[in-house]
Amino acid sequence: MKYFYFLLVIILILPILISCGDYYELSPKDKTDTEWETGGDTEYVVNTASYTYHLSSCYIVKSIKDENKVVSTDINFIIERQYTPCKRCINE
């Protein structure tokens, strides 16, 4: 009987857990994502915890934890994911 309840819970909860996995497009653990390969001139540093991006020369970059830091030169990739530009180093 315990086995039956266990399977019932798995069958009901597993689809919910699987569908929740696609909610965030980028997490701090996605540093190995192939889309983050460099190839441009300007380096941007993305803070995946605060959803902001900075120029690599910005002084705020030093305070970003390594697990939340992603370096990219693909500004289109960053903008598509709706990251907010830094108010100090990026004038828009």
Phi, psi and omega in degrees: 000322178296324179297320178298313179295322178298313178296321179298316179296317179299315182294325182278324186268327184303314178299326178294315180295322180293318181290332178287340182291339181265006185294311180263133180281331184219128177240166179302338182275355184273029182295339181269006179302130184292340180288348182268015180292145180280157180181001180248191183269311185269130177268133176245146178245122181261132172263105184285349177277320182259357180057042175237159175230150186227160167289150182297339179274355182294139181292339181289335181302326180297334183269355180281131178295146182301324182287346179253005187254129176228130180257132181212154172249359182268091182294329179296321178297320181291315182292322178301327180271009172060040172285147182271133178288149177294136181283343183269319188252343181241111180267120179238000000 
